[in-house]
């Protein structure tokens, strides 16, 4: 009897496998340590997209079920809404409520009415939406094996659907169950072409293929082309790449002999000796930017500390033991915040606890270039050798985008300080909100420290921003032009810790004289950086490059081109015969005929065309009918 039951079970299993196939972009990896949320909103969702080419492969077959994994089941009534739609913004073709019975595991939901793919659909989206009982829960699950090309997987952040490509989450853990079908389909995953590369150095690019099809792949070719050159073919044979699995491969070593973009194209072809059934996702082709061979990039190490923090002295020692072993330049700033405000705390220090992404802060802590690790909720990490090393390595892999020059002059008789900052973009910035900031830092402040005694030397102490702005100054960064900024100020004899008010002083038991500290010019440093700016998400404020000088000294990054100025390339005579209407509206320069407008001060400073301009004289560089022209504009 037992033998008969086993035979029947085997027949049922074979029958099931013959009539249903799962399709999606995930290997099935469901890690309970990496659920995530899109923008920390209560309404969340996830979907996969089937291109029109894939729909043609599936024409006439039915979708009978949707399988998914969820990072949390804490939705309202543990419910989600499954859907099949032709557009993420349209009414679903199929909509069905389902219950999440457990988190971090695969669940299968049969559709009440299977959907038959007609082949007329331009594309199909299969996924779910749900509402969490608390926005802090992490509902979304993904296979983080490798990234995907655009147009495969999407997440919903409460207001809009976002392509998951390039944001570090990999493939959505969503699959469609279709009636039995056999086809061969390989997907090229998205390699990291946007890293930090310099001309003259050797690099090995790697990538990953995903078997989207239902047949095992035994062989394929990789075709490589650089700047449209004759392709190089690399065969891969003797494989057993099962459906829904991945294959890692590396390309031959490559060295660029020039600075700038190199167009790199990689393609998978000749799969199992034949053309792929769907070639729409077989190629990744995009420019790889190579910086000058002498490109110099600095990292900014920001620590959080406090005089009442008993673990901070040992944390400082750990941090500096790691930093003493690195062979690249960095600047260091210490914020007296994160534990309790102390006698050195500035108003900006406390604002920077924004980077904890929590009302609960701690010290000692550290962040490097304000970069957050992929699985972290914020850029701030506890201090340990492992954490610091990981943060440094992560920051080194990111791109610097620009070189910098920082000049400072100091008159000891008048204590007048003049700061000139020049930022030279090598390539386009990653966001249209890019800022620079300039900070004042002081060493050698001797004062009490818990577990350090009354004569502890506090170094790298943040003493405020020279820009008078905690978050920096927005500017327009265009390759080929410098962003220029200058300020003259008087270095005060003392700096008062600006965090404190009369009321907070009384609460803490401090007196006014306790929070005022002398400025010693030889112990003062000026540090500047250029960075992304995002007021909502602390993980989107990465610092690209920074520079630091002692008060009264200057420094120029090696790759900074001294021949570039803020107004280079403006031809005042070009297009001179064209009469265009350049005017000032709401303190902004406007020209209806211009396809683009760049604004410069008369000393060459590149200014954001979106900024409200102070009274003064400006040069507007316009592009009209594809030709440049320059106009002098007076803002009254």
Helices and strands as residue ranges (DSSP letters): H 2-19, E 20-24, E 43-50, H 52-58, E 62-69, G 76-78, E 79-85, E 94-99, E 106-116, E 124-131, E 142-143, E 153-156, E 161-163, E 171-172, E 174-179, E 186-188, E 197-198, E 202-203, E 206-211, E 220-226, E 232-236, E 246-250, E 254-255, E 260-269, E 283-291, E 299-304, H 312-323, E 330-335, H 347-351, G 352-356, E 365-368, E 381-382, H 385-396, E 402-411, E 416-425, E 434-442, E 445-449, E 453-458, E 461-465, E 473-474, E 482-490, E 494-496, H 502-508, G 512-515, E 516-518, G 521-523, E 524-532, G 538-540, E 543-550, E 554-556, E 582-585, E 588-591, E 596-601, E 606-607, E 616-624, E 627-635
